[in-house]
Amino acid sequence: QQKTILNNLRQLNSAAQQYYLEHGESTVAYDDLVGTDKYIKTINVVAGEDYSALTFTQAATELTISAPKLGGTTTVVTYNN
């Protein structure tokens, strides 16, 4: 589950980077990245994590998400780019 979450964060970071390049902006909302007509079609939630609460900014060096059902406890997973 943790590997899937890290992969999801990696994909979101890549989509955000592409969005910055195409739109000339330095912030982007989750809803602008994920959807049938967006950069990522769907995100596979595996441990109760809520990616829609993430904030994407070009200056950010990491993405962090809480996974309430990872290993039976709430675990924080961080992706460093």
Rosetta blueprint (number, residue, H / E / L):
1 Q L
2 Q H
3 K H
4 T H
5 I H
6 L H
7 N H
8 N H
9 L H
10 R H
11 Q H
12 L H
13 N H
14 S H
15 A H
16 A H
17 Q H
18 Q H
19 Y H
20 Y H
21 L H
22 E H
23 H H
24 G L
25 E L
26 S L
27 T E
28 V E
29 A L
30 Y H
31 D H
32 D H
33 L L
34 V E
35 G L
36 T L
37 D L
38 K L
39 Y L
40 I E
41 K L
42 T L
43 I L
44 N L
45 V L
46 V L
47 A L
48 G L
49 E L
50 D L
51 Y H
52 S H
53 A H
54 L L
55 T L
56 F E
57 T E
58 Q L
59 A L
60 A L
61 T L
62 E E
63 L E
64 T E
65 I E
66 S E
67 A E
68 P E
69 K E
70 L E
71 G L
72 G L
73 T E
74 T E
75 T E
76 V E
77 V E
78 T E
79 Y E
80 N E
81 N L
